[in-house]
């Protein structure tokens, strides 16, 4: 769940940024200024469950607002709101139909909710079966399951991450599938009609042939692709049947075979 961050210069703030200014909350919480220790607590909760602080997520938004509030002298560095202190800050996950539903709350009110494919935990060194699904094959699967979807920036980022994992190179290959996807995403923003936009199917139908190197999908590959797609999506979700979902499904199948 992506939230708009404050855009005004710090000197223009005469009142602290409150929870109701950046989150869809009500009651007592909405009127509370976002405090530094609130943000730190949410960041710790995200790191404990997710292993990272998602860009554009609740903790990042809270930290940005708290920094402004502190710089303008409207809150102190050690301040914490009574709602966060007394009622708690929580980050929970529920797995439903191979999807992780992440919910972030303050005082029982939801400030962030997003969905990502679930990849079962397993040791990274597990041996993969010779019939394991490759990254190229997973990309081709997404061309079937979500082939009509016009490519956007989140798709391009996921494809670039998949290509990097397949080739072992942390850069976009000139003329490669990632560069092709990025170009398509940029052109799609200027196309007026959906029928004029390049789709996942257009780019990924023959992904295996387009990749200079390929490899069996691992949990680590899936996590990198999921992260790339979520970071570049305004709602911090993945596309059902899209790139991240297909790579995650391939990783699950490969781990079951291993």
C-alpha positions in Angstrom: 0.0 0.0 0.0 1.8 3.1 -1.2 1.2 6.4 0.5 1.9 9.9 -0.9 4.7 11.5 1.0 4.8 15.1 2.1 5.9 17.4 -0.7 6.0 20.9 0.9 9.3 22.4 2.1 9.9 21.8 5.8 9.8 25.5 6.6 6.2 25.7 5.4 4.9 23.3 8.1 3.3 25.1 10.9 1.5 22.0 12.3 3.0 18.5 12.6 2.2 16.0 9.9 -0.5 13.8 11.5 -1.5 10.2 10.8 -4.7 11.4 9.1 -2.6 13.4 6.6 -1.0 10.4 5.1 -3.0 7.3 6.1 -6.7 6.4 5.8 -7.3 6.3 9.5 -9.9 7.8 11.9 -10.5 8.7 15.5 -7.8 9.6 17.9 -5.0 8.2 15.7 -5.8 10.5 12.8 -5.1 13.6 15.0 -1.8 12.3 16.3 1.5 13.7 15.0 3.8 11.1 13.5 6.6 10.6 16.0 10.2 9.3 15.4 9.8 6.3 17.8 6.5 5.3 16.1 8.4 5.2 12.8 11.3 3.3 14.3 8.9 0.7 15.9 7.2 0.2 12.5 10.5 -0.2 10.8 11.6 -2.8 13.3 8.3 -4.7 12.9 8.7 -4.7 9.1 12.3 -5.9 9.3 11.4 -8.7 11.7 8.7 -10.2 9.5 9.7 -9.1 6.0 13.5 -8.9 6.3 13.5 -5.4 4.9 11.7 -2.0 5.0 9.7 -1.8 1.8 10.2 1.4 -0.2 7.1 3.5 -0.1 5.6 1.3 2.7 4.2 2.5 6.0 7.5 2.6 7.9 9.1 4.6 5.1 6.2 7.1 5.0 6.2 7.4 8.7 10.0 8.0 8.8 9.7 10.8 6.2 6.9 12.5 8.1 8.6 12.1 11.5 11.9 13.6 10.1 10.0 16.7 8.9 8.2 17.0 12.2 11.5 16.7 14.1 13.4 19.1 11.8 10.7 21.8 12.3 10.8 21.3 16.1 7.2 20.0 16.3 8.2 16.7 17.9 11.2 15.5 19.8 13.6 12.8 18.7 12.4 10.4 21.5 8.7 11.2 21.2 6.1 8.4 20.8 2.4 8.7 20.4 0.3 7.2 23.1 -1.7 5.2 20.5 1.5 3.5 19.2 2.8 3.0 22.8 -0.3 1.7 24.4 -2.2 -0.1 21.6 0.8 -1.3 19.6 2.3 -1.4 16.2 1.9 -4.7 14.3 2.9 -6.3 11.0 1.2 -9.6 10.3 1.0 -12.1 7.4 -1.5 -14.6 6.4 -0.9 -17.1 3.5 -4.0 -17.6 1.4 -3.9 -19.6 -1.9 -0.1 -19.3 -2.1 -0.3 -15.5 -1.6 1.2 -13.7 1.4 -1.2 -11.0 2.7 0.8 -8.5 4.7 -1.2 -6.1 7.0 0.5 -3.3 9.0 -1.5 -1.6 11.7 -1.2 1.0 14.4 -3.6 0.9 17.3 -5.6 -1.7 15.5 -6.1 0.6 12.4 -4.7 -0.6 9.1 -2.1 1.7 7.6 -0.7 -0.7 4.9 -1.9 -3.9 3.2 -0.4 -5.7 0.3 -0.1 -9.1 -1.3 2.9 -11.0 -2.7 3.4 -14.6 -3.8 4.5 -17.0 -1.1 7.7 -18.9 -1.5 8.3 -21.6 1.1 11.5 -21.3 3.1 14.2 -23.8 2.3 17.9 -24.0 2.5 19.4 -22.0 -0.5 21.8 -24.9 -1.3 19.1 -27.5 -2.1 19.9 -29.6 -5.1 17.5 -29.1 -8.0 16.0 -31.8 -10.2 17.2 -32.0 -13.8 13.6 -31.3 -14.8 13.4 -28.1 -12.8 11.6 -25.1 -14.3 14.0 -22.4 -15.6 13.6 -18.7 -15.3 13.0 -18.5 -19.0 10.2 -21.0 -18.8 8.7 -19.2 -15.8 8.7 -16.0 -17.9 7.0 -17.8 -20.7 4.4 -19.1 -18.3 3.5 -15.5 -17.4 3.1 -14.7 -21.1 0.3 -17.3 -21.0 -1.3 -16.5 -17.7 -1.1 -12.7 -18.0 -0.2 -12.2 -21.6 -2.8 -9.5 -22.4 -1.5 -7.2 -19.6 0.2 -4.0 -21.0 3.7 -3.9 -19.6 4.3 -1.2 -16.9 7.3 -0.2 -14.9 6.7 -3.0 -12.3 6.6 -5.6 -15.0 9.8 -4.3 -16.6 11.6 -4.2 -13.2 10.6 -7.8 -12.5 11.7 -8.9 -16.0 15.1 -7.1 -15.5 15.5 -8.8 -12.1 14.7 -12.2 -13.7 17.2 -11.6 -16.5 19.9 -10.6 -14.0 19.3 -13.8 -12.0 19.4 -15.9 -15.1 22.6 -14.4 -16.5 24.4 -13.6 -13.2 25.0 -10.1 -14.3 23.7 -7.1 -12.2 23.1 -4.9 -15.2 20.6 -4.6 -18.1 21.9 -6.4 -21.1 21.7 -4.0 -24.2 19.1 -5.4 -26.6 18.1 -8.0 -24.0 14.7 -8.9 -22.7 15.0 -6.5 -19.8 15.9 -3.6 -22.0 13.0 -4.6 -24.3 10.6 -4.6 -21.4 11.8 -1.2 -20.2 11.4 0.3 -23.6 7.9 -1.1 -23.9 6.9 0.2 -20.4 8.1 3.7 -21.4 6.3 3.7 -24.7 3.1 2.3 -23.1 2.8 5.4 -20.9 2.4 7.5 -24.0 0.0 5.2 -25.8 -3.6 6.4 -25.6 -5.3 3.0 -26.2 -4.7 -0.3 -24.6 -4.7 -2.0 -28.0 -1.7 0.1 -28.9 0.3 -1.0 -25.9 2.9 -3.8 -25.8 1.9 -6.7 -23.6 3.6 -9.3 -21.5 2.8 -11.8 -24.2 4.5 -9.7 -26.8 7.8 -9.6 -24.8 7.8 -13.0 -23.0 6.3 -15.5 -25.3 9.8 -16.7 -26.4 11.7 -15.6 -23.3 13.8 -18.8 -23.2 15.2 -18.0 -26.6 15.8 -14.4 -25.8 17.8 -15.1 -22.6 21.6 -15.5 -23.4 21.8 -17.8 -20.3 19.2 -19.6 -18.3 19.0 -21.5 -15.0 16.6 -23.3 -12.7 14.5 -21.0 -10.5 15.4 -21.0 -6.8 13.8 -19.3 -3.8 16.4 -16.6 -3.9 15.5 -15.9 -7.6 11.8 -15.6 -6.8 12.4 -13.3 -3.8 14.5 -10.9 -6.0 11.9 -10.8 -8.7 9.0 -10.4 -6.3 10.9 -7.5 -4.5 11.5 -5.8 -7.8 7.9 -6.0 -8.9 6.5 -4.8 -5.6 9.0 -1.9 -5.3 7.9 -0.5 -8.6 4.2 -0.9 -8.2 2.2 2.0 -6.7 0.0 -0.4 -4.7 3.0 -2.6 -3.6 1.3 -5.7 -5.0 2.2 -8.2 -7.7 0.1 -9.0 -10.7 -1.9 -12.3 -10.5 -0.3 -14.7 -13.0 2.4 -12.1 -13.8 6.1 -12.2 -13.7 6.7 -12.4 -10.0 3.8 -14.8 -9.5 5.0 -17.2 -12.2 8.6 -17.2 -11.0 7.4 -17.8 -7.4 5.2 -20.7 -8.6 8.2 -22.2 -10.4 10.4 -21.9 -7.3 7.7 -23.7 -5.3 7.5 -26.5 -7.8 11.3 -26.8 -8.0 11.6 -27.0 -4.2 9.0 -29.8 -4.1 11.0 -31.8 -6.7 14.3 -31.2 -5.0 
